[in-house]
């Protein structure tokens, strides 16, 4: 796969943009929700635990796992990302 499906790419960029706008205290508070999605995607693809490296790296982990999930055909990926975006403060 050379590129993400358009709907997945669009939602991922929205999540990333929103994450970058968050003040640190809000990012810390919201990191659990992002971490849950990251680990769910890892469970669906690699079946390995994702190391907890903190909120500065968390969004990069999400990007990698979204690519893995899209390549593996994980269903409703764009919807999951949209739900995550709506959960961010």
C-alpha positions in Angstrom: 0.0 0.0 0.0 1.5 3.3 -1.1 -1.0 5.6 0.6 -3.7 5.6 3.1 -7.4 5.6 1.9 -8.6 9.2 1.6 -11.1 9.0 4.5 -8.5 7.4 6.8 -5.8 10.0 5.8 -8.2 12.9 6.3 -9.3 11.7 9.8 -5.7 10.9 10.8 -4.5 14.4 9.9 -7.4 15.9 11.8 -6.4 14.0 14.9 -2.8 15.0 14.5 -3.7 18.6 14.0 -5.9 18.7 17.0 -3.3 16.9 19.1 -0.7 19.5 18.2 -3.0 22.3 19.3 -3.6 20.9 22.8 -1.9 22.5 25.8 0.4 20.0 27.5 -2.0 19.5 30.5 -4.9 18.7 28.0 -2.6 16.3 26.1 -1.7 14.5 29.3 -5.4 14.2 30.2 -6.3 12.9 26.7 -3.4 10.6 26.3 -5.3 7.6 27.7 -7.9 7.8 24.9 -5.2 7.9 22.2 -3.2 5.2 23.9 -6.2 2.9 24.0 -6.7 3.3 20.2 -2.9 2.8 19.6 -3.0 -0.4 21.6 -6.2 -1.6 20.0 -4.7 -1.2 16.6 -1.5 -3.0 17.7 -3.6 -5.8 19.0 -5.4 -6.1 15.7 -2.2 -6.1 13.7 1.1 -7.0 15.5 -0.4 -8.5 18.6 2.4 -6.8 20.6 2.2 -4.3 23.4 3.1 -0.8 22.4 5.7 0.9 24.7 4.5 3.9 26.7 6.8 6.6 25.6 4.7 9.6 26.6 2.5 12.1 24.9 5.2 13.7 22.8 5.7 10.4 20.9 2.1 9.0 21.2 0.8 10.7 18.1 3.7 9.3 16.0 2.8 5.8 17.4 -0.7 6.4 16.2 0.5 7.3 12.7 2.5 4.1 12.5 -0.3 1.9 13.8 -2.9 3.5 11.5 -0.7 2.6 8.5 -0.3 -1.0 9.8 -4.0 -1.2 10.4 -4.9 0.1 7.0 -2.5 -2.3 5.4 -4.0 -5.2 7.3 -7.5 -4.2 6.3 -8.8 -3.3 9.8 -12.4 -2.2 9.3 -13.9 1.2 10.1 -10.6 2.8 10.7 -11.7 6.3 9.6 -14.7 6.0 11.9 -12.5 5.1 14.9 -10.2 8.0 14.2 -13.2 10.3 13.9 -14.4 9.1 17.3 -11.0 9.6 18.8 -10.9 13.2 17.4 -14.2 14.0 18.9 -13.0 12.7 22.3 -10.0 15.1 22.3 -10.6 18.3 24.4 
